[in-house]
Amino acid sequence: MIRFHDLEKNTINQPTVELETALPLPIKLVNEIEGTFMARLCHDTVDVVLKNAIYRFTPEFRFRISPDVTNSTRPFKTKVFSADQAYYDLLDQLLKLESCFKIKPPSDMAPGTLRQLLLESTCQRGFLEITSFVPEPSFDEIIVNGPEIFENLQLDQLESINRILIYDIGKNSSIMQSHVPSFATRSQAEGPTSLTNQAQPAESKIHTSLIRIILNYLEQKISGKFAEDIPLNREKVFRSAATKETLSEALKAIDKSLSLIKTDQHRHREGIKALVASFYADNFAELNRLDLSTMVEEFYTKL
């Protein structure tokens, strides 16, 4: 599962498997057994259940989900892990960070080329994550305390690596500071500041951007007539500001378009799925500020 490697100390902090079963154990179990967390393995997804949050890991993303989403997905294997406090401290720090670098290295990429790309990420402190979903999901977190760490990485067997990500603490702090005003400039009546409760531009049309990307794909890959005939609420999709309600209308239209495709449906579904992933990555900051990122994540997972 999730292992933390300290190359400077030559140590690995990893959890211990306490139980493994094909039964979908209740997620409240982690609240009843001290020092444990749960991993529910499904097809190309892993739901990591902690005491205070649930995260879904996929080959492309990691995002927080609700218990309802977790319970609606039946796992083929459930594992219960125990770990020491040092492990949970590292895990808590990792899960609060957003990736600042991501690559799916080709199997024939030269190790030197990959190492140079990692050095150019300019990461000074944080985590480098090596993800694999074969034969089972595993996430190796290399603790980064300086760029010299990249020189000591073993970068062979690239064919088994799904992706490499870097979570830089300094860059995450800069992002937070650019969006969150200092405490001194806020009145006490405003309450605590978070990334998702800031005043937003009233006329953000991020949901319109998404539907236009998909309609453009349908026009090019199928036909303009097909794209025009897709039923959608034009008032909410094109003329209203981005909210959970208007984004929901856009996502419903995309889902409806997929059901209307009669030929090569799998190929077009994968094409649209890739567009949604690209849109999410390019617009994460705005989606997160508008509290819409989870909706896109869950829609992508269901595609």
Secondary structure as GFF3:
##gff-version 3
##sequence-region A 1 303
A	DSSP	beta_strand	2	6	.	.	.	ID=ss1
A	DSSP	beta_strand	11	13	.	.	.	ID=ss2
A	DSSP	beta_strand	16	21	.	.	.	ID=ss3
A	DSSP	alpha_helix	29	32	.	.	.	ID=ss4
A	DSSP	beta_strand	36	42	.	.	.	ID=ss5
A	DSSP	beta_strand	45	49	.	.	.	ID=ss6
A	DSSP	beta_strand	54	57	.	.	.	ID=ss7
A	DSSP	beta_strand	62	65	.	.	.	ID=ss8
A	DSSP	alpha_helix	67	71	.	.	.	ID=ss9
A	DSSP	beta_strand	77	82	.	.	.	ID=ss10
A	DSSP	alpha_helix	85	95	.	.	.	ID=ss11
A	DSSP	beta_strand	101	103	.	.	.	ID=ss12
A	DSSP	alpha_helix	111	120	.	.	.	ID=ss13
A	DSSP	beta_strand	126	132	.	.	.	ID=ss14
A	DSSP	beta_strand	138	144	.	.	.	ID=ss15
A	DSSP	three_ten_helix	147	152	.	.	.	ID=ss16
A	DSSP	three_ten_helix	158	160	.	.	.	ID=ss17
A	DSSP	beta_strand	163	168	.	.	.	ID=ss18
A	DSSP	alpha_helix	169	179	.	.	.	ID=ss19
A	DSSP	three_ten_helix	183	185	.	.	.	ID=ss20
A	DSSP	three_ten_helix	188	190	.	.	.	ID=ss21
A	DSSP	alpha_helix	206	221	.	.	.	ID=ss22
A	DSSP	alpha_helix	224	228	.	.	.	ID=ss23
A	DSSP	alpha_helix	234	238	.	.	.	ID=ss24
A	DSSP	alpha_helix	244	260	.	.	.	ID=ss25
A	DSSP	alpha_helix	265	282	.	.	.	ID=ss26
A	DSSP	alpha_helix	284	289	.	.	.	ID=ss27
A	DSSP	alpha_helix	293	302	.	.	.	ID=ss28
###
